[in-house]
Amino acid sequence: MTKRSICKRDKLFYEGDVCPRCHSADTATSYQGRINVLDASKSQVAKKAGFHENGEYAIKCR
């Protein structure tokens, strides 16, 4: 199992060297909580948290 990184800007979990959304290599080392957004257009939680695309996000990252 490969370790997944967390983008500090998007709070998105991803595999690889750079974030696929913002192309940043600035990663977080720890996080608190996670949200898995399946349909961002219908999710009230995603709208409240500011996530506009489907994916797995950290609620708070450092």
SEFIZA-3560 file (N, C-alpha, C; in Angstrom, 3 decimals):
REM SEFIZA-3560
<numar><xx>0.848</xx><yy>-1.180</yy><zz>0.000</zz><atom>N</atom></numar>
<numar><xx>0.000</xx><yy>0.000</yy><zz>0.000</zz><atom>CA</atom></numar>
<numar><xx>0.889</xx><yy>1.237</yy><zz>0.000</zz><atom>C</atom></numar>
<numar><xx>0.649</xx><yy>2.120</yy><zz>-0.934</zz><atom>N</atom></numar>
<numar><xx>1.454</xx><yy>3.334</yy><zz>-1.038</zz><atom>CA</atom></numar>
<numar><xx>0.879</xx><yy>4.421</yy><zz>-0.144</zz><atom>C</atom></numar>
<numar><xx>1.755</xx><yy>5.272</yy><zz>0.345</zz><atom>N</atom></numar>
<numar><xx>1.313</xx><yy>6.376</yy><zz>1.190</zz><atom>CA</atom></numar>
<numar><xx>0.754</xx><yy>7.493</yy><zz>0.321</zz><atom>C</atom></numar>
<numar><xx>-0.394</xx><yy>7.990</yy><zz>0.715</zz><atom>N</atom></numar>
<numar><xx>-1.022</xx><yy>9.070</yy><zz>-0.034</zz><atom>CA</atom></numar>
<numar><xx>-0.662</xx><yy>10.395</yy><zz>0.587</zz><atom>C</atom></numar>
<numar><xx>-0.511</xx><yy>11.402</yy><zz>-0.246</zz><atom>N</atom></numar>
<numar><xx>-0.155</xx><yy>12.741</yy><zz>0.198</zz><atom>CA</atom></numar>
<numar><xx>-1.411</xx><yy>13.590</yy><zz>0.305</zz><atom>C</atom></numar>
<numar><xx>-1.281</xx><yy>14.714</yy><zz>1.021</zz><atom>N</atom></numar>
<numar><xx>-2.382</xx><yy>15.659</yy><zz>1.172</zz><atom>CA</atom></numar>
<numar><xx>-1.899</xx><yy>17.024</yy><zz>0.700</zz><atom>C</atom></numar>
<numar><xx>-2.598</xx><yy>17.597</yy><zz>-0.241</zz><atom>N</atom></numar>
<numar><xx>-2.255</xx><yy>18.926</yy><zz>-0.746</zz><atom>CA</atom></numar>
<numar><xx>-2.685</xx><yy>19.971</yy><zz>0.288</zz><atom>C</atom></numar>
<numar><xx>-1.783</xx><yy>20.874</yy><zz>0.660</zz><atom>N</atom></numar>
<numar><xx>-2.113</xx><yy>21.906</yy><zz>1.636</zz><atom>CA</atom></numar>
<numar><xx>-3.098</xx><yy>22.928</yy><zz>1.087</zz><atom>C</atom></numar>
<numar><xx>-3.071</xx><yy>23.186</yy><zz>-0.204</zz><atom>N</atom></numar>
<numar><xx>-3.978</xx><yy>24.175</yy><zz>-0.807</zz><atom>CA</atom></numar>
<numar><xx>-5.382</xx><yy>23.622</yy><zz>-0.989</zz><atom>C</atom></numar>
<numar><xx>-5.484</xx><yy>22.409</yy><zz>-1.569</zz><atom>N</atom></numar>
<numar><xx>-6.795</xx><yy>21.833</yy><zz>-1.891</zz><atom>CA</atom></numar>
<numar><xx>-7.335</xx><yy>20.905</yy><zz>-0.809</zz><atom>C</atom></numar>
<numar><xx>-6.471</xx><yy>20.445</yy><zz>0.090</zz><atom>N</atom></numar>
<numar><xx>-6.803</xx><yy>19.455</yy><zz>1.118</zz><atom>CA</atom></numar>
<numar><xx>-7.216</xx><yy>18.124</yy><zz>0.493</zz><atom>C</atom></numar>
<numar><xx>-6.765</xx><yy>17.859</yy><zz>-0.701</zz><atom>N</atom></numar>
<numar><xx>-7.099</xx><yy>16.659</yy><zz>-1.445</zz><atom>CA</atom></numar>
<numar><xx>-6.075</xx><yy>15.554</yy><zz>-1.178</zz><atom>C</atom></numar>
<numar><xx>-6.548</xx><yy>14.326</yy><zz>-0.959</zz><atom>N</atom></numar>
<numar><xx>-5.664</xx><yy>13.172</yy><zz>-0.869</zz><atom>CA</atom></numar>
<numar><xx>-5.321</xx><yy>12.734</yy><zz>-2.288</zz><atom>C</atom></numar>
<numar><xx>-4.039</xx><yy>12.452</yy><zz>-2.544</zz><atom>N</atom></numar>
<numar><xx>-3.615</xx><yy>12.011</yy><zz>-3.873</zz><atom>CA</atom></numar>
<numar><xx>-2.379</xx><yy>11.140</yy><zz>-3.764</zz><atom>C</atom></numar>
<numar><xx>-2.100</xx><yy>10.402</yy><zz>-4.820</zz><atom>N</atom></numar>
<numar><xx>-0.890</xx><yy>9.592</yy><zz>-4.924</zz><atom>CA</atom></numar>
<numar><xx>-0.010</xx><yy>10.208</yy><zz>-5.999</zz><atom>C</atom></numar>
<numar><xx>1.281</xx><yy>10.227</yy><zz>-5.758</zz><atom>N</atom></numar>
<numar><xx>2.207</xx><yy>10.796</yy><zz>-6.725</zz><atom>CA</atom></numar>
<numar><xx>3.016</xx><yy>11.924</yy><zz>-6.117</zz><atom>C</atom></numar>
<numar><xx>3.693</xx><yy>12.669</yy><zz>-6.983</zz><atom>N</atom></numar>
<numar><xx>4.597</xx><yy>13.727</yy><zz>-6.532</zz><atom>CA</atom></numar>
<numar><xx>3.923</xx><yy>15.087</yy><zz>-6.387</zz><atom>C</atom></numar>
<numar><xx>2.982</xx><yy>15.406</yy><zz>-7.262</zz><atom>N</atom></numar>
<numar><xx>2.313</xx><yy>16.714</yy><zz>-7.225</zz><atom>CA</atom></numar>
<numar><xx>0.795</xx><yy>16.528</yy><zz>-7.242</zz><atom>C</atom></numar>
<numar><xx>0.111</xx><yy>17.537</yy><zz>-6.734</zz><atom>N</atom></numar>
<numar><xx>-1.353</xx><yy>17.513</yy><zz>-6.697</zz><atom>CA</atom></numar>
<numar><xx>-1.898</xx><yy>17.563</yy><zz>-8.128</zz><atom>C</atom></numar>
<numar><xx>-2.840</xx><yy>16.686</yy><zz>-8.471</zz><atom>N</atom></numar>
<numar><xx>-3.381</xx><yy>16.694</yy><zz>-9.839</zz><atom>CA</atom></numar>
<numar><xx>-4.274</xx><yy>17.892</yy><zz>-10.143</zz><atom>C</atom></numar>
<numar><xx>-4.758</xx><yy>18.597</yy><zz>-9.128</zz><atom>N</atom></numar>
<numar><xx>-5.641</xx><yy>19.739</yy><zz>-9.363</zz><atom>CA</atom></numar>
<numar><xx>-4.897</xx><yy>21.051</yy><zz>-9.478</zz><atom>C</atom></numar>
<numar><xx>-3.988</xx><yy>21.337</yy><zz>-8.525</zz><atom>N</atom></numar>
<numar><xx>-3.308</xx><yy>22.639</yy><zz>-8.535</zz><atom>CA</atom></numar>
<numar><xx>-1.835</xx><yy>22.528</yy><zz>-8.921</zz><atom>C</atom></numar>
<numar><xx>-1.339</xx><yy>21.319</yy><zz>-9.123</zz><atom>N</atom></numar>
<numar><xx>0.043</xx><yy>21.034</yy><zz>-9.524</zz><atom>CA</atom></numar>
<numar><xx>1.069</xx><yy>21.566</yy><zz>-8.519</zz><atom>C</atom></numar>
<numar><xx>0.681</xx><yy>21.605</yy><zz>-7.256</zz><atom>N</atom></numar>
<numar><xx>1.575</xx><yy>22.035</yy><zz>-6.186</zz><atom>CA</atom></numar>
<numar><xx>2.210</xx><yy>20.807</yy><zz>-5.543</zz><atom>C</atom></numar>
<numar><xx>3.445</xx><yy>20.944</yy><zz>-5.085</zz><atom>N</atom></numar>
<numar><xx>4.136</xx><yy>19.860</yy><zz>-4.392</zz><atom>CA</atom></numar>
<numar><xx>4.172</xx><yy>20.109</yy><zz>-2.889</zz><atom>C</atom></numar>
<numar><xx>3.423</xx><yy>21.106</yy><zz>-2.402</zz><atom>N</atom></numar>
<numar><xx>3.379</xx><yy>21.445</yy><zz>-0.981</zz><atom>CA</atom></numar>
<numar><xx>2.411</xx><yy>20.499</yy><zz>-0.283</zz><atom>C</atom></numar>
<numar><xx>2.944</xx><yy>19.554</yy><zz>0.487</zz><atom>N</atom></numar>
<numar><xx>2.113</xx><yy>18.535</yy><zz>1.109</zz><atom>CA</atom></numar>
<numar><xx>2.040</xx><yy>18.722</yy><zz>2.616</zz><atom>C</atom></numar>
<numar><xx>0.951</xx><yy>18.255</yy><zz>3.193</zz><atom>N</atom></numar>
<numar><xx>0.748</xx><yy>18.293</yy><zz>4.638</zz><atom>CA</atom></numar>
<numar><xx>1.296</xx><yy>17.006</yy><zz>5.249</zz><atom>C</atom></numar>
<numar><xx>1.727</xx><yy>17.105</yy><zz>6.498</zz><atom>N</atom></numar>
<numar><xx>2.272</xx><yy>15.931</yy><zz>7.184</zz><atom>CA</atom></numar>
<numar><xx>1.250</xx><yy>15.256</yy><zz>8.075</zz><atom>C</atom></numar>
<numar><xx>0.240</xx><yy>15.997</yy><zz>8.524</zz><atom>N</atom></numar>
<numar><xx>-0.792</xx><yy>15.392</yy><zz>9.362</zz><atom>CA</atom></numar>
<numar><xx>-2.141</xx><yy>16.038</yy><zz>9.037</zz><atom>C</atom></numar>
<numar><xx>-3.203</xx><yy>15.356</yy><zz>9.445</zz><atom>N</atom></numar>
<numar><xx>-4.544</xx><yy>15.857</yy><zz>9.179</zz><atom>CA</atom></numar>
<numar><xx>-5.494</xx><yy>15.394</yy><zz>10.264</zz><atom>C</atom></numar>
<numar><xx>-6.653</xx><yy>16.039</yy><zz>10.337</zz><atom>N</atom></numar>
<numar><xx>-7.719</xx><yy>15.636</yy><zz>11.243</zz><atom>CA</atom></numar>
<numar><xx>-8.997</xx><yy>15.497</yy><zz>10.443</zz><atom>C</atom></numar>
<numar><xx>-9.557</xx><yy>14.318</yy><zz>10.424</zz><atom>N</atom></numar>
<numar><xx>-10.818</xx><yy>14.061</yy><zz>9.748</zz><atom>CA</atom></numar>
<numar><xx>-10.695</xx><yy>13.982</yy><zz>8.253</zz><atom>C</atom></numar>
<numar><xx>-11.644</xx><yy>13.304</yy><zz>7.678</zz><atom>N</atom></numar>
<numar><xx>-11.650</xx><yy>13.119</yy><zz>6.231</zz><atom>CA</atom></numar>
<numar><xx>-13.086</xx><yy>13.106</yy><zz>5.721</zz><atom>C</atom></numar>
<numar><xx>-13.259</xx><yy>13.655</yy><zz>4.541</zz><atom>N</atom></numar>
<numar><xx>-14.567</xx><yy>13.677</yy><zz>3.878</zz><atom>CA</atom></numar>
<numar><xx>-14.399</xx><yy>13.045</yy><zz>2.501</zz><atom>C</atom></numar>
<numar><xx>-15.266</xx><yy>12.112</yy><zz>2.172</zz><atom>N</atom></numar>
<numar><xx>-15.256</xx><yy>11.501</yy><zz>0.850</zz><atom>CA</atom></numar>
<numar><xx>-16.471</xx><yy>12.045</yy><zz>0.099</zz><atom>C</atom></numar>
<numar><xx>-16.251</xx><yy>12.906</yy><zz>-0.873</zz><atom>N</atom></numar>
<numar><xx>-17.325</xx><yy>13.547</yy><zz>-1.633</zz><atom>CA</atom></numar>
<numar><xx>-17.598</xx><yy>12.718</yy><zz>-2.883</zz><atom>C</atom></numar>
<numar><xx>-18.817</xx><yy>12.196</yy><zz>-2.970</zz><atom>N</atom></numar>
<numar><xx>-19.200</xx><yy>11.378</yy><zz>-4.120</zz><atom>CA</atom></numar>
<numar><xx>-19.912</xx><yy>12.190</yy><zz>-5.197</zz><atom>C</atom></numar>
<numar><xx>-20.713</xx><yy>13.167</yy><zz>-4.791</zz><atom>N</atom></numar>
<numar><xx>-21.418</xx><yy>14.029</yy><zz>-5.741</zz><atom>CA</atom></numar>
<numar><xx>-21.405</xx><yy>15.453</yy><zz>-5.199</zz><atom>C</atom></numar>
<numar><xx>-20.404</xx><yy>16.224</yy><zz>-5.593</zz><atom>N</atom></numar>
<numar><xx>-20.194</xx><yy>17.566</yy><zz>-5.051</zz><atom>CA</atom></numar>
<numar><xx>-21.342</xx><yy>18.521</yy><zz>-5.376</zz><atom>C</atom></numar>
<numar><xx>-22.033</xx><yy>18.309</yy><zz>-6.469</zz><atom>N</atom></numar>
<numar><xx>-23.114</xx><yy>19.219</yy><zz>-6.849</zz><atom>CA</atom></numar>
<numar><xx>-24.344</xx><yy>19.074</yy><zz>-5.947</zz><atom>C</atom></numar>
<numar><xx>-24.514</xx><yy>17.919</yy><zz>-5.314</zz><atom>N</atom></numar>
<numar><xx>-25.679</xx><yy>17.681</yy><zz>-4.462</zz><atom>CA</atom></numar>
<numar><xx>-25.349</xx><yy>17.668</yy><zz>-2.968</zz><atom>C</atom></numar>
<numar><xx>-24.093</xx><yy>17.636</yy><zz>-2.613</zz><atom>N</atom></numar>
<numar><xx>-23.687</xx><yy>17.483</yy><zz>-1.216</zz><atom>CA</atom></numar>
<numar><xx>-23.685</xx><yy>18.824</yy><zz>-0.479</zz><atom>C</atom></numar>
<numar><xx>-24.490</xx><yy>18.912</yy><zz>0.567</zz><atom>N</atom></numar>
<numar><xx>-24.517</xx><yy>20.111</yy><zz>1.400</zz><atom>CA</atom></numar>
<numar><xx>-23.234</xx><yy>20.235</yy><zz>2.216</zz><atom>C</atom></numar>
<numar><xx>-22.667</xx><yy>19.108</yy><zz>2.639</zz><atom>N</atom></numar>
<numar><xx>-21.418</xx><yy>19.112</yy><zz>3.404</zz><atom>CA</atom></numar>
<numar><xx>-20.274</xx><yy>19.641</yy><zz>2.531</zz><atom>C</atom></numar>
<numar><xx>-20.215</xx><yy>19.198</yy><zz>1.279</zz><atom>N</atom></numar>
<numar><xx>-19.162</xx><yy>19.660</yy><zz>0.368</zz><atom>CA</atom></numar>
<numar><xx>-19.294</xx><yy>21.154</yy><zz>0.102</zz><atom>C</atom></numar>
<numar><xx>-20.507</xx><yy>21.641</yy><zz>-0.056</zz><atom>N</atom></numar>
<numar><xx>-20.713</xx><yy>23.072</yy><zz>-0.287</zz><atom>CA</atom></numar>
<numar><xx>-20.290</xx><yy>23.884</yy><zz>0.932</zz><atom>C</atom></numar>
<numar><xx>-20.636</xx><yy>23.410</yy><zz>2.124</zz><atom>N</atom></numar>
<numar><xx>-20.283</xx><yy>24.106</yy><zz>3.364</zz><atom>CA</atom></numar>
<numar><xx>-18.762</xx><yy>24.129</yy><zz>3.565</zz><atom>C</atom></numar>
<numar><xx>-18.090</xx><yy>23.024</yy><zz>3.201</zz><atom>N</atom></numar>
<numar><xx>-16.632</xx><yy>22.923</yy><zz>3.368</zz><atom>CA</atom></numar>
<numar><xx>-15.879</xx><yy>23.594</yy><zz>2.221</zz><atom>C</atom></numar>
<numar><xx>-16.554</xx><yy>23.899</yy><zz>1.119</zz><atom>N</atom></numar>
<numar><xx>-15.913</xx><yy>24.577</yy><zz>-0.008</zz><atom>CA</atom></numar>
<numar><xx>-15.274</xx><yy>23.637</yy><zz>-1.014</zz><atom>C</atom></numar>
<numar><xx>-15.694</xx><yy>22.379</yy><zz>-1.044</zz><atom>N</atom></numar>
<numar><xx>-15.168</xx><yy>21.406</yy><zz>-2.000</zz><atom>CA</atom></numar>
<numar><xx>-16.101</xx><yy>21.348</yy><zz>-3.200</zz><atom>C</atom></numar>
<numar><xx>-15.553</xx><yy>21.639</yy><zz>-4.398</zz><atom>N</atom></numar>
<numar><xx>-16.386</xx><yy>21.752</yy><zz>-5.589</zz><atom>CA</atom></numar>
<numar><xx>-16.279</xx><yy>20.553</yy><zz>-6.522</zz><atom>C</atom></numar>
<numar><xx>-15.365</xx><yy>19.618</yy><zz>-6.231</zz><atom>N</atom></numar>
<numar><xx>-15.189</xx><yy>18.437</yy><zz>-7.074</zz><atom>CA</atom></numar>
<numar><xx>-15.218</xx><yy>17.179</yy><zz>-6.204</zz><atom>C</atom></numar>
<numar><xx>-15.509</xx><yy>16.059</yy><zz>-6.827</zz><atom>N</atom></numar>
<numar><xx>-15.529</xx><yy>14.786</yy><zz>-6.122</zz><atom>CA</atom></numar>
<numar><xx>-14.115</xx><yy>14.386</yy><zz>-5.728</zz><atom>C</atom></numar>
<numar><xx>-14.006</xx><yy>13.660</yy><zz>-4.623</zz><atom>N</atom></numar>
<numar><xx>-12.707</xx><yy>13.205</yy><zz>-4.163</zz><atom>CA</atom></numar>
<numar><xx>-12.682</xx><yy>13.021</yy><zz>-2.663</zz><atom>C</atom></numar>
<numar><xx>-11.518</xx><yy>12.679</yy><zz>-2.144</zz><atom>N</atom></numar>
<numar><xx>-11.337</xx><yy>12.494</yy><zz>-0.706</zz><atom>CA</atom></numar>
<numar><xx>-10.515</xx><yy>13.659</yy><zz>-0.170</zz><atom>C</atom></numar>
<numar><xx>-11.052</xx><yy>14.344</yy><zz>0.837</zz><atom>N</atom></numar>
<numar><xx>-10.452</xx><yy>15.564</yy><zz>1.355</zz><atom>CA</atom></numar>
<numar><xx>-10.182</xx><yy>15.439</yy><zz>2.853</zz><atom>C</atom></numar>
<numar><xx>-9.172</xx><yy>16.166</yy><zz>3.330</zz><atom>N</atom></numar>
<numar><xx>-8.914</xx><yy>16.304</yy><zz>4.750</zz><atom>CA</atom></numar>
<numar><xx>-9.698</xx><yy>17.496</yy><zz>5.257</zz><atom>C</atom></numar>
<numar><xx>-10.257</xx><yy>17.390</yy><zz>6.457</zz><atom>N</atom></numar>
<numar><xx>-10.988</xx><yy>18.512</yy><zz>7.024</zz><atom>CA</atom></numar>
<numar><xx>-10.014</xx><yy>19.587</yy><zz>7.491</zz><atom>C</atom></numar>
<numar><xx>-8.979</xx><yy>19.175</yy><zz>8.191</zz><atom>N</atom></numar>
<numar><xx>-7.957</xx><yy>20.098</yy><zz>8.691</zz><atom>CA</atom></numar>
<numar><xx>-6.605</xx><yy>19.453</yy><zz>8.463</zz><atom>C</atom></numar>
<numar><xx>-5.672</xx><yy>20.175</yy><zz>7.867</zz><atom>N</atom></numar>
<numar><xx>-4.328</xx><yy>19.628</yy><zz>7.635</zz><atom>CA</atom></numar>
<numar><xx>-3.270</xx><yy>20.612</yy><zz>8.069</zz><atom>C</atom></numar>
<numar><xx>-2.100</xx><yy>20.050</yy><zz>8.456</zz><atom>N</atom></numar>
<numar><xx>-0.959</xx><yy>20.875</yy><zz>8.905</zz><atom>CA</atom></numar>
<numar><xx>0.274</xx><yy>20.508</yy><zz>8.149</zz><atom>C</atom></numar>
//
